[in-house]
Amino acid sequence: MKNGKLVVAQIGCGKFAECQDLPNISSLEEVALKWICDLDLERAKEMQKKFGAEKVTSDYKEICADPEVDLIKIATSHEIHLPVIECAAAAGKHIFCEKPMAMHDEEAWRIMKAVKKHGVKLCVDLNRRMSPALQALKKSVAAHLADPKHSPWRYIETLREPLPEEEYKHMIIRIQDESSSYGLQHVDPLIGGGEIIGESVHWLDVACWFFAPAVPVEITAWGSSRLSHGINLKFSNGDDMTLTFSCSGTFDYPKELFEVTAGNAFFRSEFFVENNTYGVPGAKSEYFPMKHYEGNIKEEGFNAYIAKYNERFNGDCGNAKEMENAKPFEVDKGHLNMWKAFIDAILNDKPSPCDELAGFQSTYLAQLAIRSIESRQTLPVPVERFFPAIFIR
Ligand SMILES: NC(=O)c1ccc[n+]([C@@H]2O[C@H](COP(=O)([O-])OP(=O)(O)OC[C@H]3O[C@@H](n4cnc5c(N)ncnc54)[C@H](O)[C@@H]3O)[C@@H](O)[C@H]2O)c1
């Protein structure tokens, strides 16, 4: 701590750091940015100039050796997480790591060991669980199931008990992505690991968080293990999540849609800006404001999002992603909430909002999904693998 603030270092200063981490750090009163680190020192200096860090380096070990640093944020490519985390944990630093926590389960075990051995806190940025829209979706489903209400005109059979399947909840997550705009590092087996490890960990985590305390018991995946794919994840109480991830879509239309059926009702969350409920009398639409919007459209919600997007991008030329990084224009996917919750966990010794076990479990499920695709098999999720025993020497 310095002057009552947590001292933070950013390791990896690519596109994500520029549009999320560094603006978020700058907005938080409880932290002070001391270091910026990137293998590309010129890039690190550019970000230092833009966000005002005290020091720059291209060697993360220099940061681990600085006794003043309390918290390290990692937003590098994926393959370097393990050595950076081992180094940071041994130096007693708390760690906020971008998803995926690891490339595979063995790396994830080693990360869990390092964190436990050195008694530091770790948070994985599986941020969707912290988005206001998905938190509201989860609350709406729980509130309905606790006190179900149906329109009087509905025919609901009251003379029989529900069949077991009628009690199950089903979640569908639709992702339409545009992989042609990505660099090949995302699908390089040694750096990115492909879209299941790199991206679908988000939605595997959302399902585990949404259906907890039920735990996944079975996984079936199909398609390509590096790009377009589908995953069905079944839970111990009969609930399930089905994900369809298509890489051949367009950034002109929102990427993520979440739908849940539960208790004879339907709940829909569209790209973090609008939630709607059907089959529950009196249920109202909920709207979630965009961050950093500076235009003239006052409305919120999905149609307003499309209008705001078109207002911004139609009039401009150039690469949309670069513009987004230069001046973020975005829905609230929970990144800042994750920062706030993790800082609170460090300052007040509370559990991490998304700890190393969640990081391990999402990595492990992603790895099982890849195995399921490659073997054309449905696979069990053994409880003893999902909750590993960590022995510290
Ligand atoms: N949570 C989310 O919603 C979300 C969204 C986008 C990206 N991400 C994650 O953020 C991370 C970075 O993504 P990006 O799009 O910014 O990638 P990027 O390629 O633009 O940036 C990565 C940066 O890390 C640097 N780097 C690599 N190895 C390093 C090392 N050993 N030391 C210091 N710097 C190193 C690279 O030079 C590069 O500048 C990835 O893990 C990605 O999965 C998360």
The ligand as an ORCA input file, in Angstrom:
! r2SCAN-3c Opt
* xyz 0 1
  N     -12.478    -10.920    -20.227
  C     -12.730    -10.539    -21.465
  O     -13.871    -10.212    -21.800
  C     -11.619    -10.449    -22.460
  C     -11.806     -9.827    -23.689
  C     -10.725     -9.754    -24.580
  C      -9.497    -10.318    -24.232
  N      -9.373    -10.936    -23.033
  C      -8.094    -11.579    -22.638
  O      -7.100    -10.566    -22.502
  C      -5.832    -11.119    -22.808
  C      -5.112    -10.222    -23.819
  O      -5.890    -10.120    -24.982
  P      -5.585     -8.974    -26.066
  O      -6.693     -9.021    -27.037
  O      -5.256     -7.703    -25.370
  O      -4.266     -9.579    -26.736
  P      -3.067     -8.752    -27.384
  O      -2.320     -9.742    -28.219
  O      -3.561     -7.497    -28.021
  O      -2.181     -8.332    -26.130
  C      -1.380     -9.198    -25.402
  C      -0.139     -8.428    -25.006
  O       0.603     -9.229    -24.082
  C       1.974     -9.003    -24.365
  N       2.768    -10.110    -23.803
  C       2.813    -11.405    -24.217
  N       3.692    -12.090    -23.454
  C       4.171    -11.214    -22.543
  C       5.114    -11.323    -21.485
  N       5.748    -12.471    -21.221
  N       5.377    -10.218    -20.744
  C       4.778     -9.038    -21.014
  N       3.885     -8.877    -22.017
  C       3.587     -9.954    -22.779
  C       2.046     -8.910    -25.879
  O       3.228     -8.246    -26.307
  C       0.782     -8.122    -26.195
  O       1.024     -6.722    -26.247
  C      -6.099    -12.547    -23.314
  O      -5.913    -13.425    -22.215
  C      -7.573    -12.539    -23.674
  O      -8.165    -13.817    -23.528
  C     -10.387    -10.985    -22.147
*
